[in-house]
Amino acid sequence: MSAAQVFGLLGGLLAPVCGAVAISRIRKRRQRGLVLVVCGAGGPAGERLPEGVAHGLDLAVGDCFWAPAASGEADVFRRPCAAGHTGEAFEVLPLGEGPMPDILELYRNTLARCEAGAGSIPGVRVQVMTPTSASWAGGKHRAVCYYHFAAEKTGPVR
């Protein structure tokens, strides 16, 4: 295994943990964090993720998880809805076959569809997981709409 593979693997496994710790500290200190668009490939097709981690495009309606800071594509930590979580998937949008659409157009269109289907819930931001070119090539032709809660929540929204 090359050094790049080792560091890539360690970074991929530690990034969600470090992100969750950072979000927790930011919230406790009532600070604002940076907003970044998360664009990860989620690993090669067929690669197993650590226990409790799911590729964001593999979420189903009703799944609860620790939400990433911004829309895009990311691996997430699944959580039981009765336990603390900051995200809940509420719709999965099929995106069809063929070549991948323009990423910006894809994001704008799917976010608009998610917002239209979300309804109004105070204190909740609507976000969307969209594929990257790598995940599209791996067959993930869908987007996942989810609620991102301003504060940790226990219990499902719906």
Order of alpha helices (4+ residues) and beta strands (2+ residues): alpha-beta-beta-beta-beta-beta-beta-alpha-beta-alpha-beta
